[in-house]
Amino acid sequence: MSENNVPRKPLFYVLLMLLAAALLVLLSWRWLQAYLDEPVNTLEEGTVFVVNAGESFSRVSRRLEERGILRLPDVFRLYARVIGEDTGLRAGEYLVKPETTVAGLLELLTSGRVILHSATLIEGRTLAENLAMLSENKKLVFELTGLNGQEILKKLEFSDASAEGMFFPDTYYFEAGDTDTSILRRAYLRMQEVLAKEWARKASDLPYQSPYEALIMASLIERETGVPEERGQIAGVFVRRLQKGMRLQTDPSVIYGLGEAYQGNLTRKHLRTYSPYNTYRIKGLPPTPIALAGRESIRAALHPEAGNTFYFVARGDGSHKFSRTLAEHNAAVKKYQLTRRKGYRSSPLVTTE
């Protein structure tokens, strides 16, 4: 048989099958690309989806389908396996935005870009007050509930004499499921950092033996200050009184020492009752801070404003009248305290606007 007479049909069929296979692969790839590029189904404002720790990719894919976010979960899982991302899920809470594609969803769930929540510790509030506010945060896990200050410090593995005032007031961001222990540890270390930096830049001739004493003073300033611009003036008054050997006579410290015995009205009996925090009875600073102090109050304690005033009294609008002499101060007390105007307040009016 001549070469020209060799049957060519088998070769033709092979080529046809290869062409069909190539076309199928091409069409499949285009279909897959269209699937990966299609937007997932979310709410207008986005949908929150949680990947649980240790959860399999198969289970996550099924839950995405059950939530109506994703179609064809088996294709989603197979694609992730092919590109090696089926073991790359990161546990956490994710916001799936409306513009997210199927491919974008896979990238999101393996990125670790979880939703961050916030918890705020407020200056001028006590540790107990801040913990009470923190306890309302539904995204935190609580490990410190019912513990006192010393027990909290022990849990955090710190050994300070008192927990009061040792946490820097700020907004802290965290992932859902983080703990109150984690928030307070960060706040404690942040306070150490801020206090050290501010102490290194302190003014000379201050009546403090340590950064901790400066922190105590800062807490007094924080509680007395209704107008931020007055921090330096109030610090100046307190520092001059300490330098002259005068008692500080600051009501917030007395109130702190009274604890639950204080019911909103500070009386003469309270001022006569001895406690380590009664600055009408003791000389010098109280033994611990009385609240969380912010950076500006710490800075004011370490850079008090120069002057010749030794007294101040609340005007009733959040600001204070500063006086040089006791006679001037008594006149100011009579004007602003003994004949209080309507709407009197010792701190500024707080609004949410």
Secondary structure as GFF3:
##gff-version 3
##sequence-region A 1 353
A	DSSP	three_ten_helix	3	5	.	.	.	ID=ss1
A	DSSP	alpha_helix	9	37	.	.	.	ID=ss2
A	DSSP	beta_strand	47	51	.	.	.	ID=ss3
A	DSSP	alpha_helix	57	66	.	.	.	ID=ss4
A	DSSP	alpha_helix	73	82	.	.	.	ID=ss5
A	DSSP	beta_strand	92	96	.	.	.	ID=ss6
A	DSSP	alpha_helix	102	109	.	.	.	ID=ss7
A	DSSP	beta_strand	116	120	.	.	.	ID=ss8
A	DSSP	alpha_helix	127	134	.	.	.	ID=ss9
A	DSSP	alpha_helix	149	156	.	.	.	ID=ss10
A	DSSP	beta_strand	171	175	.	.	.	ID=ss11
A	DSSP	alpha_helix	180	200	.	.	.	ID=ss12
A	DSSP	alpha_helix	211	224	.	.	.	ID=ss13
A	DSSP	three_ten_helix	228	230	.	.	.	ID=ss14
A	DSSP	alpha_helix	231	243	.	.	.	ID=ss15
A	DSSP	alpha_helix	251	258	.	.	.	ID=ss16
A	DSSP	three_ten_helix	259	261	.	.	.	ID=ss17
A	DSSP	alpha_helix	268	272	.	.	.	ID=ss18
A	DSSP	alpha_helix	295	302	.	.	.	ID=ss19
A	DSSP	beta_strand	311	314	.	.	.	ID=ss20
A	DSSP	beta_strand	320	323	.	.	.	ID=ss21
A	DSSP	alpha_helix	326	333	.	.	.	ID=ss22
A	DSSP	pi_helix	334	338	.	.	.	ID=ss23
###
